[in-house]
Amino acid sequence: MHDQIILMDKHAGIILALRDTSQEWYVSSLAKAANTTYVHASIFVSRCEKLGIVKSEKHGKSKVVKLTESGAKVAEMVLAIYGIVRPMQQTVSKEEKKN
C-alpha cells in the first residue's frame, strides 16, 4: 500500500505487463494483467500514447499495444522504483507489527 504513494499499482502493472513481448497485448488483456477495468486501462493507454510511452496498431477491431523506446525506459524506471520501495515497505510493515 505504501508504494502507491509513488506509483499507482494499476498503471505500473500495465506498463510492466507491456515489457513481456512474448505476446500481443490488447487493452482487455492489459486490464486483466493489471487487475483493473477495460475503461481504466483504455484511458491510461490513451494517455500513454499521447506521451509517447506506448503505441498501438489496429488489428481488425482491436488495438495491439506496445511500448515505445521511451516507454521501455519508463518501464525500467518503474522496476527500479519498485526495487527500492518494496524492501522499504517490508521494513515498515515489520515495524508496524512490532508496535
KEROKOL-381785 format. One record per residue (C-alpha): y, x, z; residue number from 1; residue in three letters. Coordinates in steps of 0.5 Angstrom, whole numbers, plus 500, padded with zeros to 3 digits. Example, Ala and Ser with C-alpha at 12.3 -4.5 7.8 and 13.67 -1.06 7.14 Angstrom:
2
+-----+-----+-----+-------+------+
|  c2 |  c1 |  c3 | rolum | miro |
+-----+-----+-----+-------+------+
| 491 | 525 | 516 |     1 |  ALA |
| 498 | 527 | 514 |     2 |  SER |
+-----+-----+-----+-------+------+
***
This chain:
99
+-----+-----+-----+-------+------+
|  c2 |  c1 |  c3 | rolum | miro |
+-----+-----+-----+-------+------+
| 500 | 500 | 500 |     1 |  MET |
| 505 | 506 | 502 |     2 |  HIS |
| 504 | 508 | 494 |     3 |  ASP |
| 507 | 502 | 492 |     4 |  GLN |
| 514 | 505 | 494 |     5 |  ILE |
| 514 | 510 | 489 |     6 |  ILE |
| 509 | 507 | 484 |     7 |  LEU |
| 507 | 499 | 482 |     8 |  MET |
| 500 | 500 | 482 |     9 |  ASP |
| 499 | 495 | 476 |    10 |  LYS |
| 504 | 498 | 472 |    11 |  HIS |
| 501 | 505 | 474 |    12 |  ALA |
| 494 | 502 | 472 |    13 |  GLY |
| 496 | 500 | 465 |    14 |  ILE |
| 499 | 507 | 464 |    15 |  ILE |
| 493 | 511 | 467 |    16 |  LEU |
| 488 | 506 | 463 |    17 |  ALA |
| 491 | 508 | 456 |    18 |  LEU |
| 489 | 515 | 458 |    19 |  ARG |
| 482 | 513 | 456 |    20 |  ASP |
| 482 | 514 | 449 |    21 |  THR |
| 474 | 512 | 448 |    22 |  SER |
| 476 | 505 | 447 |    23 |  GLN |
| 481 | 501 | 444 |    24 |  GLU |
| 486 | 498 | 449 |    25 |  TRP |
| 489 | 491 | 448 |    26 |  TYR |
| 494 | 487 | 452 |    27 |  VAL |
| 488 | 483 | 455 |    28 |  SER |
| 483 | 489 | 457 |    29 |  SER |
| 489 | 493 | 460 |    30 |  LEU |
| 491 | 487 | 464 |    31 |  ALA |
| 484 | 487 | 466 |    32 |  LYS |
| 483 | 494 | 468 |    33 |  ALA |
| 490 | 494 | 472 |    34 |  ALA |
| 488 | 487 | 475 |    35 |  ASN |
| 494 | 483 | 473 |    36 |  THR |
| 495 | 477 | 469 |    37 |  THR |
| 496 | 478 | 461 |    38 |  TYR |
| 503 | 476 | 461 |    39 |  VAL |
| 505 | 481 | 466 |    40 |  HIS |
| 501 | 486 | 462 |    41 |  ALA |
| 504 | 484 | 456 |    42 |  SER |
| 511 | 484 | 459 |    43 |  ILE |
| 510 | 491 | 461 |    44 |  PHE |
| 507 | 493 | 455 |    45 |  VAL |
| 513 | 491 | 451 |    46 |  SER |
| 518 | 494 | 456 |    47 |  ARG |
| 514 | 501 | 455 |    48 |  CYS |
| 514 | 500 | 447 |    49 |  GLU |
| 522 | 500 | 448 |    50 |  LYS |
| 522 | 506 | 452 |    51 |  LEU |
| 517 | 510 | 447 |    52 |  GLY |
| 512 | 510 | 452 |    53 |  ILE |
| 507 | 506 | 448 |    54 |  VAL |
| 506 | 504 | 441 |    55 |  LYS |
| 502 | 498 | 438 |    56 |  SER |
| 499 | 496 | 432 |    57 |  GLU |
| 497 | 490 | 429 |    58 |  LYS |
| 489 | 489 | 428 |    59 |  HIS |
| 489 | 482 | 426 |    60 |  GLY |
| 492 | 477 | 431 |    61 |  LYS |
| 491 | 482 | 437 |    62 |  SER |
| 495 | 489 | 438 |    63 |  LYS |
| 492 | 495 | 440 |    64 |  VAL |
| 496 | 499 | 445 |    65 |  VAL |
| 496 | 507 | 445 |    66 |  LYS |
| 500 | 512 | 449 |    67 |  LEU |
| 505 | 516 | 445 |    68 |  THR |
| 506 | 523 | 446 |    69 |  GLU |
| 512 | 522 | 451 |    70 |  SER |
| 507 | 516 | 454 |    71 |  GLY |
| 502 | 521 | 455 |    72 |  ALA |
| 507 | 526 | 459 |    73 |  LYS |
| 508 | 520 | 463 |    74 |  VAL |
| 501 | 518 | 465 |    75 |  ALA |
| 500 | 526 | 467 |    76 |  GLU |
| 506 | 525 | 472 |    77 |  MET |
| 503 | 519 | 475 |    78 |  VAL |
| 497 | 522 | 476 |    79 |  LEU |
| 501 | 528 | 479 |    80 |  ALA |
| 505 | 523 | 484 |    81 |  ILE |
| 498 | 520 | 486 |    82 |  TYR |
| 495 | 526 | 487 |    83 |  GLY |
| 501 | 528 | 492 |    84 |  ILE |
| 502 | 521 | 495 |    85 |  VAL |
| 495 | 519 | 496 |    86 |  ARG |
| 493 | 524 | 501 |    87 |  PRO |
| 499 | 523 | 505 |    88 |  MET |
| 497 | 515 | 505 |    89 |  GLN |
| 491 | 517 | 508 |    90 |  GLN |
| 494 | 521 | 514 |    91 |  THR |
| 499 | 516 | 515 |    92 |  VAL |
| 493 | 511 | 516 |    93 |  SER |
| 489 | 515 | 520 |    94 |  LYS |
| 496 | 516 | 525 |    95 |  GLU |
| 497 | 508 | 525 |    96 |  GLU |
| 489 | 507 | 527 |    97 |  LYS |
| 490 | 512 | 533 |    98 |  LYS |
| 497 | 508 | 535 |    99 |  ASN |
+-----+-----+-----+-------+------+
***
